[in-house]
Amino acid sequence: MAGVRVREDLRSLSGSEKAAVMILSLGEEHTSRLFSQMNDDEIKELSQVMANLGNVSSTLVEKLFVEFAEQMSSTGSLVGTLESTERLLNKVLDRSRVDTIMEDIRGPAGRTMWDKLANVNEAVLANFLKNEYPQTVAVVVSKIKPEHAARVLAQLPESFAMEVVMRMLRMESVQKDVLDDIERTLRNEFMSNLARTSRRDPHEAMAEIFNSLDRANEAKFLAALEERNRESAEKIKNLMFTFEDLGRLTGPAIQAILRVVDKSKLPLALKGASETLRALFLSNMSERAGKLVREDIAALGPVRLRDVDEAQTLIVQSAKELASRGEIIISKENQEDELVY
């Protein structure tokens, strides 16, 4: 019987096969999050490729991640527009499919614009809206999700925000041509400017991806990347925020984290922490809570490193969410300026 063929040549993989290998490598949690962003046809296509992939060597998987890291790190700033997207699609798809896709992207007035606004930071959106007429702002605020609308209103000057609220209370149905005009203004004056100014360093995106890897794979990929591109590897390492970095937080910041984390994950996370970091967390609990956590840590016995990594990652994510809301500030070592995530 012939031996099972193991794929080892990165050049032999198609784009779909590369995507399939990466998805299979990420595990169920990350895969489910990726699939939730795809449509049924994309999932079916990837699933078919995954089913026919066969045996792939660990060396090839490592090469694929390093290639991905290098591409993310070396990509320059990009500005995407409807026109450039349509030109690209015309090169790879037939005209009828391009027309259908572009019609869906452009969509009827407001259909996609409001979805885009949901991903815009409230402070950025409020800064733009404060220069518009209160009636225009009232329409925009009424079209976005309530929780996002509340954060936007809170960022507006108080008197202006109240004027917007009063307009919303008196507002009746908005005529289509008015809605079209507002949607066009948002696309041409706001979203296009946002695209030109929101140029994120690809090393930051790569650092977030590496942060989500388990400890063994993180070390492996960083070591491999150091051999290929030491400068990029160093940039990524400097941008990564790990569980041990929480040791530089103040007591109030640790207390804020303790209020929001899943308490069942804390003993497991601290089991694999340094004595210094463990002491920092325990010292910011009540005497009774600290005693219970110590007992839970002692009762755990031997634990898998992967489980510790997952628990620590959840706590780091909680810290970053608090920082993004401005409730705590987290900084990197050897940096004079604090970085707010």
KOLSEKOL-629862 format. One record per atom (N, C-alpha, C): residue in three letters; x, y negated, z negated. Coordinates in pm, whole numbers, plus 50000, padded with zeros to 5 digits. Layout:
N
ALAXYZ...
end
This chain:
341
MET500845012050000MET500005000050000MET500894987450000ALA500594978550091ALA501404966350103ALA501224957649980GLY502284950449941GLY502214941649825GLY501304929749852VAL500794924049747VAL499924912549758VAL500764900349797ARG500304893249902ARG501044881349947ARG500834869849850VAL501934864049806VAL501884852549715VAL502314840149793ARG501474830149794ARG501774817949870ARG502774809449792GLU503864805549858GLU504914798049791GLU505334785549868ASP504864784249994ASP505294773050079ASP504264761850072LEU504644750450016LEU503734739050003LEU503264734050139ARG504144734950239ARG503804730050373ARG502704738350439SER502494750450390SER501474759150451SER500064755750404LEU499944747350301LEU498634744150246LEU497984732650323SER496714734450355SER495934723450413SER495514713850302GLY494954702450341GLY494494692850240GLY493454698950148SER492514706550205SER491464712850124SER492054723150029GLU493064730550076GLU493694740649991GLU494474734049876LYS495114722749904LYS495804715549797LYS494814711049691ALA493674705949736ALA492634701649641ALA492134713549559ALA491974725049625ALA491484736949556ALA492484741649450VAL493774741449484VAL494804745649388VAL494814736549267MET494734723349291MET494764713849180MET493554715749090ILE492384717649149ILE491164719449069ILE491244732148985LEU491734742949045LEU491864755448970LEU492864754048856SER493844745048872SER494874743248770SER494414734848653LEU493354727048672LEU492954717248571LEU492084722948460GLY491494734648482GLY490644740448379GLY489194736048392GLU488314742548316GLU486874740848332GLU486394726648301GLU486904720748192GLU486404707548150GLU486674696848256HIS487924696248305HIS488264686148404HIS487604689248538THR487494702348571THR486864706148697THR485394701948699SER484694703948589SER483274700148584SER483114685148601ARG484064677248546ARG483984662648561ARG484234658648706LEU485154665648773LEU485414662648914LEU484214666349000PHE483664678348976PHE482524682849056PHE481304673649039SER481184667548920SER480044658648897SER480114646248985GLN481314643249040GLN481484631649127GLN481354635349275MET481124648149305MET481044652649444MET479604655949482ASN479324655849613ASN478024660249659ASN478054675349684ASP476894680949712ASP476794695549726ASP477664700949840ASP477724693549951ASP478514698350065ASP479994698950030GLU480474688949957GLU481884688749917GLU482184700249821ILE481264702749727ILE481464713749632ILE481464727149704LYS480554728849801LYS480494741449877LYS481784743649955GLU482274732950020GLU483494734250099GLU484674737950011LEU484824731149897LEU485924734249807LEU485804748149747SER484564752049713SER484344765249655SER484734776249753GLN484414774249881GLN484764784049983GLN486274785249996VAL486954773849994VAL488414773850003VAL489024780549881MET488474777549761MET488984783549638MET488844798649640ALA487694803449692ALA487424817849695ALA488394825149788ASN488874818249893ASN489754824649991ASN491234821049971LEU491554814949859LEU492904809849838LEU493944820849819GLY493554831549753GLY494514842249727GLY495464838749614ASN496614845449611ASN497604843349505ASN498514831649538VAL498624822449444VAL499484810649461VAL500524810849349SER501784809449386SER502844810249285SER502824797949194SER503314799749071SER503404788648977SER504364777849029THR505384782149105THR506334772549163THR505634763349261LEU504734768949342LEU503994760749439LEU503064750949367VAL502414755549259VAL501544746749182VAL502334734949127GLU503524737949075GLU504384727349020GLU504794717549129LYS505174722749247LYS505564714049357LYS504404705049400LEU503194710649398LEU502014703049439LEU501754691449344PHE501864693849213PHE501654683149115PHE502734672349127VAL503964676649151VAL505054666949166VAL504824658549291GLU504394665049401GLU504084657649524GLU502994647349498PHE501964651549426PHE500854642649393PHE501344630849308ALA502194633849208ALA502724623349121ALA503544613349201GLU504374618449294GLU505214609549373GLU504384600749464GLN503334606449524GLN502484598649613GLN501744587849536MET501274591249415MET500584581449333MET501534570349291SER502794573949263SER503754564249212SER504334555349321SER504344560249446SER504994552649553SER504014544949639THR502724547249618THR501724540249699THR501724525349665GLY501744517049767GLY501694502549745GLY500284498049715SER500124485049692SER498814479449666SER497954480649792LEU496704483849772LEU495774485849882LEU494564476849866VAL494034472249978VAL492774464849976VAL491854471550076GLY490784477250025GLY489834483950112GLY488664474850147THR488254475150273THR487094467450317THR486184476550396LEU484984471850422LEU484054479650504LEU484644481850643GLU485324471550696GLU485854472450831GLU486984482650841SER487934482150744SER489054491450749SER488584505850725THR487584507550639THR487024520850615THR486374526250741GLU485624517750812GLU484944522150934GLU485964525851042ARG487054518051054ARG488084521251153ARG488714534851124LEU488984537550995LEU489584550350958LEU488634562050987LEU487364560350952LEU486384570950976LEU486244573951125ASN486304563451208ASN486164565451353ASN487284573951412LYS488434574351343LYS489554582151393LYS489414597051362VAL488594600251261VAL488514614351219VAL487124620451232LEU486094612251256LEU484734617451266LEU484064612351394ASP483014619351437ASP482294614651555ASP481444602351518ARG481104594551619ARG480464581551600ARG479154582551522SER478354592951549SER477044594051484SER477194596051333ARG478194604251294ARG478424606251150ARG478944593651084VAL479814586351155VAL480344573851100VAL479214563951078ASP478314562851175ASP477194553451162ASP476334556851042THR476094569951021THR475264574350908THR475944571050776ILE477244573850768ILE477984571250644ILE478044556350614MET478354548250716MET478474533850695MET477134527650658GLU476064532850717GLU474734527850682GLU474424530750536ASP474864542650489ASP474624546450350ASP475474537850255ILE476734534750297ILE477614526450214ILE477064512350203ARG476704506650320ARG476164493150318ARG474824492950246GLY474004502850284GLY472724504850217GLY471784492950227PRO470524495050191PRO469604483850181PRO470054474550070ALA469594462250075ALA470074452049981ALA469974456849837GLY471054455749767GLY471054458649624GLY471274473049587ARG471094482749682ARG471134496649640ARG472494500849587THR473544497049657THR474874500849610THR475544489849529MET475144477449551MET475784466349481MET475604467249330TRP474434470849285TRP474174471549141TRP474934483049077ASP475124493849155ASP475944504849104ASP477394500349088LYS477864492149185LYS479234487049175LYS479384477949055LEU478384469449030LEU478464460148918LEU478534467548785ALA477954479548780ALA477974487248654ALA479384490748612ASN480324490948709ASN481704494548679ASN482604482348659VAL481994470448662VAL482774458148645VAL482764454148498ASN483924451148444ASN484024446748305ASN483104434848280GLU482414435048166GLU481424424648137GLU482024410648132ALA483264409548082ALA483904396348075ALA484194390848214VAL484614399648305VAL484904395548443VAL483624391148512LEU482544399048495LEU481264395848558LEU480694382848501ALA480764381348369ALA480234369248306ALA481004356948350ASN482294358148368ASN483114346848412ASN482694341948550PHE482274351248635PHE481774347448767PHE480374341448758LEU479494347848680LEU478094343648674LEU477894330248606LYS478784326348517LYS478574313848442LYS478604301648533ASN479114303348656ASN479154292448752ASN477974292748849GLU477064302248831GLU475894303448918GLU474684296948853TYR473624295448931TYR472384290048877TYR471784300048778PRO471184295248668PRO470584304448569PRO469584314048631GLN468824309548732GLN467844318248795GLN468524329748868THR469664326748934THR470434337249003THR470964347348902VAL471514342248792VAL472044351048688VAL470944359648629ALA469754353748612ALA468614361148557ALA468274373148646VAL468334371048778VAL468044382048871VAL469094392848858VAL470384388848855VAL471474398548847VAL471364406548717VAL471174399648605VAL471124406248474VAL469924415748467SER468844412148533SER467654420748530SER467824433348614LYS468824433148706LYS469014444548795LYS470034454748742ILE470844450848644ILE471844460248593ILE471304467248468LYS472004477348423LYS471534485248309LYS471464476748182PRO470484479548095PRO470284471247976PRO471524469747888GLU472274480747867GLU473444479847779GLU474534471147841HIS474664471847974HIS475644463548044HIS475174448948043ALA473874447048064ALA473304433548063ALA473534426847928ALA473374434447820ALA473564428847686ALA474984424147666ARG475964432047715ARG477364428247699ARG477704415947783VAL477084414847902VAL477314403247988VAL476744390747922LEU475514391547871LEU474894379947806LEU475724375147687ALA476294384647614ALA477094381147497ALA478364373647535GLN478814375147660GLN480034368647706GLN479754354647763LEU478484351447791LEU478134338447848LEU478054327847738PRO478284315047772PRO478054304447674PRO476634305347619GLU476474303047488GLU475194305747422GLU474024298247486SER474194285447513SER473084277747571SER472734282747710PHE473754286147788PHE473524291247922PHE472844304947915ALA473294313447823ALA472704326747807ALA471224325747771MET470884316247683MET469474314647644MET468634309647761GLU469214301147845GLU468504296547965GLU468234308448058VAL469214317348069VAL469044329448151VAL467924338248093VAL467944339847961VAL466904347947894VAL465524342247921MET465384328947911MET464074322647934MET463634324648078ARG464574323648172ARG464224326048313ARG463784340548334MET464454349848266MET464074363948279MET462664366348225LEU462334359848114LEU461004361648055LEU459904356248145ARG460224345848223ARG459214339748311ARG459264345448453MET460234354148478MET460474358748615MET459394368448662GLU458924366148782GLU457994375448847GLU458774383448950SER458084390249040SER458794398249140SER459644389249229VAL460844393949259VAL461794386149338VAL461604389349486GLN461494378849566GLN461304380849710GLN462524387549771LYS462274395649875LYS463364403449935LYS464454394549991ASP464104383450056ASP465144375050115ASP466024368750007VAL465444365749890VAL466234360349778VAL467194370949727LEU466684383249712LEU467524394249665LEU468644397149764ASP468304396749894ASP469314398649998ASP470424388349987ASP470034375749965ASP470994364949957ASP471924366549836ILE471354370549722ILE472164372549601ILE473114384349621GLU472604395049680GLU473444406849705GLU474594403349799ARG474304395149900ARG475334391149997ARG476394382349930THR475944373549842THR476884364949770THR477794373149680LEU477204382849609LEU477994391349521LEU479034399249600ARG478644404349716ARG479574412449795ARG480684403749853ASN480314392249910ASN481294384149982ASN482174375849890GLU481594370449783GLU482354361249698GLU482924367849573PHE482274378249524PHE482724384249399PHE483464397349420MET482814407149483MET483434420349497MET484684419849583SER484674411449690SER485854410649776SER487024404549702ASN486764394049621ASN487824388049540ASN488324397749434LEU487404405449375LEU487774415149273LEU488684425749331ALA488394430049455ALA489224440149520ALA490634434949544ARG490744421949575ARG492064416349602ARG492884414349475THR492194412349362THR492914409349239THR493114421549149SER492324432049169SER492424443849083SER493394453949142ARG494674450449145ARG495684459249200ARG496394466349086ARG495984478249060ARG496504485548945ARG497774492948980ASP498744492248892ASP499974499548911ASP499674514548915PRO500044521549024PRO499744535949032PRO500404543948922HIS501494538648863HIS502124545648752HIS501174546548632GLU500314536448614GLU499344536648505GLU498344548048525ALA497874549448650ALA496934560348679ALA497594573848655MET498864574948697MET499574587548679MET499794590448532ALA500064579948451ALA500254581948307ALA499004587448243GLU497834582648287GLU496564587748232GLU496384602348268ILE496754606048391ILE496624620048433ILE497574628848351PHE498814624348335PHE499774632048257PHE499354633048110ASN498714622548059ASN498204623047921ASN497184634047903SER496464637348009SER495404647348001SER495904661548018LEU497174663148055LEU497744676548067LEU498054682147929ASP498074695447916ASP498514701347791ASP500024699047779ARG500544700847657ARG501924697147629ARG502934704247717ALA502704717147743ALA503664724847823ALA503714719847966ASN502524717748028ASN502504713048166ASN503014698648176GLU502704690548076GLU503184676648077GLU504714676448081ALA505334684447995ALA506794684947991ALA507364690348121LYS506704700348177LYS507184706548300LYS507144696748418PHE506004690048432PHE505854680848546PHE506754668648532LEU506894663648410LEU507764652148390LEU509224655748419ALA509614667748376ALA510994672248402ALA511244673648551ALA510254679348622ALA510394681048766ALA510424667548837LEU509594658148790LEU509574644948852LEU510864637248825GLU511454639248708GLU512724632648676GLU513814636648775GLU513774649148819GLU514764653848915GLU514574647349052ARG513314644749087ARG513014639149218ARG513014623949218ASN512504617849111ASN512374603249107ASN512434598748961ARG513644597048909ARG513834593948768ARG513184580648730GLU513244570748819GLU512684557648788GLU511174558548765SER510474565748853SER509024567248837SER508694575248712ALA509484585548685ALA509244593648565ALA509374585248439GLU510384576448435GLU510584567848318GLU509424557948302LYS508954552348413LYS507824543048408LYS506584549948352ILE506354562148400ILE505174569648356ILE505284572948208LYS506454577348163LYS506634580748021LYS506424568547932ASN506884556947978ASN506714544747899ASN505254540347889LEU504454544147988LEU503034540147990LEU502134550147918MET502634562147898MET501804572447832MET501624569047684PHE500434571747634PHE500144569647492PHE499754583047432THR500534587747337THR500344600947280THR499794600047138PHE499464611647084PHE498924612346949PHE499924606746847GLU501194609546866GLU502204604646771GLU502334589446776ASP501964583246891ASP502004568646900ASP501014562146804LEU500014569746758LEU499054564246662LEU499744560546531GLY500944565946509GLY501694563046387GLY502114548446375ARG502014540846485ARG502364526646481ARG501154517746455LEU499974523746434LEU498784515846408LEU498724511346262THR497984500946238THR497784496046102THR496744504646030GLY496684503245899GLY495694510545821GLY494264508145867PRO493864495445886PRO492494492745932PRO492184499346067ALA493184499946156ALA492964506346285ALA492744521346268ILE493534527746182ILE493354542046155ILE491974544446095GLN491544535746004GLN490214537045943GLN489114535846048ALA489314526746145ALA488314525146252ALA488234537846335ILE489374544246361ILE489394556746437ILE488694567846358LEU488984568546230LEU488374578846145LEU486854577746142ARG486334565546160ARG484884563846156ARG484184569446279VAL484934570746390VAL484264574846515VAL484664588746564VAL485754594546512VAL486204607346565VAL485314618846515ASP485374629746590ASP484684641946550ASP485454647746430LYS484834647446313LYS485524651646190LYS485964666246194SER485274674346274SER485644688546280SER486964690646354LYS487374680746436LYS488614682046513LYS489824676646437LEU489584668746334LEU490684662046264LEU491674671646199PRO491244681846123PRO492224690946062PRO493104697746166LEU492504701646278LEU493264708346384LEU494294698846445ALA493884686246468ALA494804676346525ALA495964673646430LEU495664672246300LEU496704669146201LEU497574681246171LYS497064693246196LYS497854705346175LYS499134704846259GLY499014699446380GLY500174698846469GLY500874685546468ALA500514676546374ALA501124663146369ALA502364663146281SER503164652846297SER504324651146209SER503844648046068GLU504704650445970GLU504344647645830GLU504014632845811THR504754624245880THR504544609745866THR503164605745915LEU502784610846034LEU501484607146090LEU500354613246008ARG500554625645962ARG499524632045880ARG499304623945752ALA500394619445692ALA500294611545569ALA499574598245595LEU499804592345713LEU499154579645747LEU497634581445754PHE497194592045819PHE495754594545828PHE495164597345690LEU495814606045614LEU495284609945483LEU495254598145386SER496234589145396SER496284577645304SER495194567445333ASN494574568545450ASN493504559245486ASN492114565545470MET492074576745398MET490794583045363MET490564581445213SER489344583945175SER489084584145031SER489794596344972GLU489994596144842GLU490714607144777GLU490004620444801ARG488674620044793ARG487894632444811ARG487984637444955ALA487834628045053ALA487884632145194ALA489274637445229GLY490314630745178GLY491674635345203GLY491934649145150LYS491394651945031LYS491574665144971LYS490894675845055LEU489694672845104LEU488974682445188LEU489724685445318VAL490284674845379VAL491014676845504VAL492264685245479ARG492974682645367ARG494154690645333ARG493774705345318GLU492654707745252GLU492204721545233GLU491844728045367ASP491214720245456ASP490854725545588ASP492104728645670ILE493124720245660ILE494374722645732ILE495024735445682ALA495074737245551ALA495694749145492ALA494924761745530ALA493594760345544ALA492754772045574ALA492824776245721LEU493364767745806LEU493374770745949LEU494294782445983GLY495424783445910GLY496374793945944GLY497034790846078PRO497574801046146PRO498214798946278PRO497164794346380VAL497504784346459VAL496564779246561VAL497284778546695ARG496504779046803ARG497074778146937ARG497464763646966LEU498624761847028LEU499084748447063LEU498094741547155ARG497474749047244ARG496494743147337ARG495314737047262ASP494864743847156ASP493744738647077ASP494134725947003VAL495374725646954VAL495864713546886VAL495924701946985ASP496464704647105ASP496564694347208ASP495194688447240GLU494184697247255GLU492834692647290GLU492264683747179ALA492464687947054ALA491944680146941ALA492644666546934GLN493954666346955GLN494704653746950GLN494304644647066THR494064650547182THR493654642547298THR492324635647273LEU491394642547209LEU490084636547179LEU490244624547086ILE491154625446990ILE491354614246897ILE492034602546967VAL492994605547056VAL493644594847134VAL492604587847222GLN491714595547282GLN490664589647366GLN489764580447285SER489444584547162SER488634576047074SER489364562947044ALA490684563947022ALA491484551846994ALA491484542547114LYS491624548047232LYS491634539847354LYS490284533147376GLU489194540247346GLU487864534247362GLU487684522547266LEU488154524147143LEU488084513147047LEU488924501247094ALA490094504247150ALA490974493547198ALA490354486347317SER489694493947406SER489074487647523SER487964478147483ARG487364480647366ARG486304471747317ARG486864460547229GLY488184460347213GLY488814449947135GLY488724451946985GLU488324463946941GLU488154466546797GLU489474470046729ILE490424475646805ILE491774477946753ILE492764474446863ILE494024472946826ILE495094470346923ILE496124481246908ILE496484487447019ILE497504497847016ILE498664493247103SER499884495947057SER501074491047127SER502044502347148LYS502924500247245LYS503964509947275LYS505244506247202GLU506054516147171GLU507324513947100GLU508284505947188ASN509104497647124ASN510134489747192ASN509544479847291GLN508294475347267GLN507704465047351GLN507324453447263GLU507704441647308GLU507384429847227GLU505914426547236ASP505344428447355ASP503924425247374ASP503074437547346GLU501984435647277GLU501084446647249GLU500244449547373LEU500004462347398LEU499214466447512LEU497834470347465VAL496824463947518VAL495454467747484VAL494944476847593TYR494564488847556TYR494074498247656TYR492574496547671
end
